[in-house]
Amino acid sequence: MQKDGHEVVVAEDGAKAWSVLEADPAIPLVVLDWMMPGLTGPEICRKLRQRQTDQPTYVILLTSRDSREDIVSGLEAGANDYVTKPFDFDELRARVQVGQRVVQLQKILAERVRELEVALTSVKMLQGLLPICLYCKKIRDDRNYWQQVDKYVADHSEARFSHGICPECYEKVVKPELDQYFSSHTDKSSGP
């Protein structure tokens, strides 16, 4: 049944409400009465909070119990919001809309978490043993091809490289080459 733009499932008692919620764990939002035959609203809240899910059901507890202790008890049972009877329909509609926004934000957050888990898996590919050549320092990839470290890392991550020369390589490689270059050019220019 449709009501105020929402698909509504009505349950005549707590046991029926729980069986509906158990059959469809993807129900995003539920308005539960506190006092129902079979299972009470807080009992259903506790059962819902024991389920492991990426998208927990948003629960609005509807009740004539309005003492501070009752409100705390309902929220501690797992309700997200609490509306007292007799309720104003506009207030309930507004609280349902807040619940919808929270559900949408939870959905977006769950998607981001999944994206981060995929990204983390990709980053973890660079951890562990990497087959690297003892001499040329090339890395063997999954297809048994040897490639430069910078290409391998760039292919397996979002890292970008800039190249430079470390002081040790400058002293061992670059400086001798420069010295040789300048000495050979100095000899030619000082000719007869």
Residue pairs with C-beta under 8 A, 6 or more apart in sequence:
1 7
1 8
1 9
1 10
2 8
4 93
4 96
6 96
9 20
9 27
11 17
11 19
11 20
13 36
13 37
13 38
13 39
14 36
14 37
14 38
14 39
14 40
14 41
14 43
14 44
15 37
15 38
15 39
16 38
17 30
17 32
17 36
17 39
17 44
18 38
18 39
18 44
18 47
20 27
21 27
21 30
21 44
21 47
21 48
21 57
25 51
25 53
25 57
26 55
27 57
28 55
28 57
28 58
28 100
28 103
29 57
29 58
29 59
29 60
29 96
29 99
29 100
29 103
30 48
30 57
30 58
30 59
30 60
31 60
31 62
31 83
31 92
31 96
32 41
32 44
32 45
32 59
32 60
32 61
32 62
32 79
33 41
33 62
33 63
34 40
34 41
34 42
34 61
34 62
34 63
34 64
34 65
34 74
35 41
35 63
35 64
39 47
41 61
41 62
41 63
41 74
41 77
41 79
42 61
42 73
42 74
42 77
42 78
42 79
43 77
44 59
45 59
45 61
45 74
45 77
45 78
45 79
46 77
46 78
48 56
48 57
48 59
48 78
49 56
49 77
49 78
54 110
54 113
55 103
55 106
55 107
55 110
56 106
58 80
58 81
58 99
58 102
58 103
59 78
59 79
59 80
59 81
60 79
60 80
60 81
60 82
60 83
60 92
60 95
60 96
60 99
61 74
61 77
61 79
61 81
61 82
61 83
62 83
62 85
62 87
62 92
63 70
63 74
63 82
63 83
63 84
63 85
64 84
64 85
64 86
65 71
65 74
65 84
66 84
71 82
74 82
75 82
80 99
80 102
81 95
81 98
81 99
83 91
83 92
83 95
122 156
122 157
123 157
125 156
125 157
126 153
126 156
126 157
130 139
130 152
131 139
131 140
132 138
132 139
132 140
132 149
133 139
133 140
133 146
137 149
138 146
138 147
138 148
138 149
139 146
139 147
139 148
139 149
139 152
140 146
141 147
141 152
141 155
150 161
150 163
153 159
153 161
154 160
154 161
165 174
